[in-house]
Amino acid sequence: MAEKQAVGSINSREGETLKYTYPPETKADLDYADLVALDLSLFDSPRGVERLADQLKNAVENTGFFYITNFGLSQAEIDHQFAIAKEVFDLPLSEKLKYEANLEMDGYVGYRPSGNRELVPGVFDNIEVYGFDQFNSYRRRRELPPVVEQNLSSIEKVSRHLHIEVGGKLLRLISIVLGLPEDYFLSRHRYDHKGGCNLRYLKYGARSAEEVEKLGETPSVRGHTDFGTLTFLLRQPVAGLQVNTPDGQWKYVKAHPASITVNVADMMDFVTGGYLRSSVHRVLSPPADQARLDRIGVVYFLRYEDDVALRRVDSPILKDWGSRSRLGEASGITAGEWVKARTSDNAKMTAIYLNHEPQVAGGIKVKNYA
């Protein structure tokens, strides 16, 4: 499907207008995963919640990946975020490093440069990151790039909407699937409480033909699970994201128009004993017709409030379930402790780049995937 071209504009500074143009979709014949799509406009319709809960149950019992549509953000608001992200990443490296994140202290808040780990001899990781913490009373004041400072209200709006409106609906549906009170997970994911939730801009820089050849089948990011509750990936058309299916195959995740891709993450895996399994996914270099394109992403990581203990939920659905979590039985460590430990490990990149399964917290090891 051809991608529309002229999209989104923002006023970055007086007299200048920025526009974001999405790259064309690949024409390569890729093996795509067959994923469920949830239409969130059904949420307030008769029997809509019941229908969505059934669809969600199917999705989480299959790959842990699914799409949502009609999620309440306009295309212009989404384009706006991609335009801001592009301007941030287009800054000179010396300028971006003024806003560098301290992963072990602050997590992914601020800028993180690429080139930190060698994937194969002579080829390094190509991921740049710029992240935001929650916009609440716990948010630390820090220096921001001008384009971020000038557009902070729209960034906050998207952050809050993805957390409260999108995340809120999905958390209610998960509670229904598990036979819990509808507000069970909502009451543990309040936006205005201290937590590790994170809106993040990503850029996978285009590689040279020589780098692509050296990489071969080596992923840009190894197979891994996310360490929050749910992850929301706003649509971008450069192919590369793959999910590991229940039968062990790697399949591409297609970027459908007007959709958000959602995946289940470790915190939900913990507290349900693996009934809702954190999805294993990885990122490959784009196909040949997109090889020279940068891959910009806008992602929201939904996580429990920091002081919530990660313990098994008392669900009637899970009464005879046992434990099939990818990481073992929930140990009762707090969400804040888990996020801090995982972020600290990510600073070393042991799980996603090196052939290593680190023990990060409470005796729990992070499994390494191909």
Disulfide bonds with the S-S distance in Angstrom:
none
